[in-house]
Amino acid sequence: MPKHGYDQMDGAAVGGGEYQAGPDTGGNDSPMSFEEIERPPLRHVDKYVRAECPCIKTTRYTISLMTCLGFIISFGMRCNMGMAKLQFENGSVKYNWTVAMESAVDSSFFWGYLVTQVPGGFLASMFPANRIFGTAIAMSAFLNLLVPGAMMLHPTVVILVRVLQGLVEGVTYPACHGIWRFWAPPLERSRLATMAFSGSYAGVVIGMPMSGILTGSISWHAPFYFYGVMGLIWYCFWLWLSFEKPRQHPTISVKELKYIEKSLGDSVSLPMPTIATTPWRHFLTSMPVYAIIVANFCRSWNFYLLVLYQSAYLKHSFDFRIEETGILGALPHLLMTIIVPFGGMLADHIRKTGLLSTTNVRKLFNCGGFGLEGLFFLVVAHATSPMGAVTALTLGVAFSGFAISGYNVNHLDIAPRYASILMGMSNGIGTIAGLICPIAIDHLTRGQPKSCWSTVFTIAATVHLVGITFYAIFASGELQPWAEPTLDEQRAWDPVGTGYEKETAFTETNGGDDGMGGTAAAPFANPAAQINSTKTVSYGAMQHVAGNPFANPTATISEEPVQPEARDTYLHGNPTERTY
């Protein structure tokens, strides 16, 4: 793709300039020059309020913002249990759980979350990805309303509800990649995806202090009810504003629609992968795929460490109150929420200007983010003052936001057709970290809550060191050969297969026999010869009219005057020949 082309078609100065198309009807790529597009009918609500956010000028960024809000609610719900457990330790509420039972409750969410990762990728391929994503958040929010009642019944009931929450939320990340398959132009993948994924960290930013304030001021039930209601309200807006594809949006501008469709090209017309057509063997033998999986595992370990135990670390090591642990614990993720979308825009800018290849951009951002977080985690491991610990923790988590523009967008680079499936695989294996991390840390911190935290953060730094090394060696940002469509898939959508000639099909006479006494054409043999040749253009029924001179454009048509030449002498002839 040229450096300046499709990225400027929407006229929004995406690449730093305006798209110039000439007059309104001029320019081959101007929106006015495209054929009439059949628009979907307006829904009843669209007749009164357009399906768009008034503060956002493009529909694709509206989708990204709503996806971000969905992740904010999803990850905010994951902070509720940690704050409730701190309330139990204060003595006002007593739940005599054993270490094994507490670990089971902490990790039960990830049991279900792990199961639906890969199936979630196929669900996003078989059904509209936006509906899969929205329904998952809504169902998880409804189940969150049931957690307080389950806590009063039995820990087994809590585990069951949490497993169901994990099952429905396991499809969210694969479905998000399924959304961007149709909505994200190639040179905007990083910024749109990171804007959506930043909701994961903004959810922690809001969820920790919100859960702490609601727990401390009202009761431990309040955060569960608050996020459950907010999730159902968000789902109503999601049904109004989101659509599977740009062409299905009733109020999207023609300019933006054509920009998205032209930038994505024919790739979105290919049939969606099935279990039979998915190249599983290539997945299992591709080192770039393993690089993404290892990076996802390393990031998941440290992310769930912070979500589940950051408040406990601050409370046990420096005697912070519950409200203070919520606010201070949210500070690192606040900076990360800002850095994640900024890193996405920076990565797209570097790729667009050609300073670095896509592969080097992914490696630079991923290894740089992981390396800085691991370095600051070593500082946290040996911190003796609360100010030093909070500062190192904040900077480490903040710099890790650059890594999201590395491994978390890499699926769309190496295999855009299989991005949702690859996301399910990598996130599923990353979820194993969510299963192992609570069990390991609960046993490390049991009985010695202060001295053990140095070991916990040293292990976290070591995990990142492993991730940096593996990703730097094996990662790639190029489209993999096995991600290309097969010949059968190409025939399913290629117009050549149905008897039509594509404009980009070049032929050249190679002197071979075509079976009809002529010569065979060799496709793509000599593009210049085909460009310079004259094509016979069919104009429908005109070719069947006998003697029609327009049937063959190369035929010579004799020139004839429109009317007989003037012969009068009043105004014609030279002055001496005129009569007055």
Buried (B, 14 or more C-beta within 10 A) or exposed (E): EEEBBBBBBBBBEBBEEEBEBEEEEEBEBBBBBBEEEEBEEEEEEBEEEBBBBEEBEBBBBBBBBBBBBBBBBBBBBBBBBBBBBBBBBEEEEEBEBEEEBBBBBBBBBBBBBBBBBBBBBBBBBEBBBBBBBBBBBBBBBBBBBBBBEBBEEEBEBBBBBBBBBBBBBBBBBBBBBBBBBBBBBBBBBBBBBBBBBBBBBBBBBBBBBBBBBBBBEEBBBBBBBBBBBBBBEBBEBBBBBBBBBBBEBBBBBEBBBBBBBBBBEEEBEBEBBEEEBBBEEBBEEBEBBBBBBBBBBBBBBBBBBBBBBBBBBBBBBBEBBBBBBBBBBBBBBBBBBBBBBBBBBBBBBBBBEEEBBBBBBBBBBBBBBBBBBBBBBBBBBEBEEBEEBBBBBBBBBBBBBBBBBBBBBBBBBBBBBBBBBBBBBBBBBBBBBBBBBBBBBBEBBEEEBEEBBBBBBBBBBBBBBBBBEBBBEBBBBEBBEBBEBEEEBBEEBBEEEEEEEEEEBBBBBEEEEEEEEEEBBBEEEBEEEBEEEEEEEEEEEEEEEEEEEEBEEEEEEEEEEEEEEEEEEEEEEEEEEEEE
